[in-house]
């Protein structure tokens, strides 16, 4: 996550403080206390979230897994739930036919790389909704070049 501009943070904090000041006056609470609390909280919050996000799963290396032989009725949430039992899932994409919109029986799961080999060995050849899954690390997709003829 990009570090927020300090000027933007101060402006947002001032806006919060002003709104809090007027709302506090209406409900009978000390306006200066509320305004000061909101200002300090609004200034500190972006920096606290930045320091916490550096330790979060989003900051870890991510690998993409190919998942084949998926049941056609499987949806993203069911696949996410299955893979979440083995690590942090960043995204799930189940491929569909672009003409019919029907699922094609395979997809991709992006996960943190902590124990990716264990995930592959555990889920590969596992039965899922009466189908035997094929799980492996996805290959890099080659760049498409446009025909210039």
Buried (B, 14 or more C-beta within 10 A) or exposed (E): EEEBEEEEBEEBBBEBBEEBBEBBBEEEEEBEEBBBBBBEBBBEBBEEEEEEEEEEBEEBEBBBBBBBEBBEEBEEEBBBEBBBEBBBBBEBBBEEEEEEEEBBBBBBBBBBEBEBEEBBEEBBEEEBEEBEBBBEEBEEEEEEEEEEE
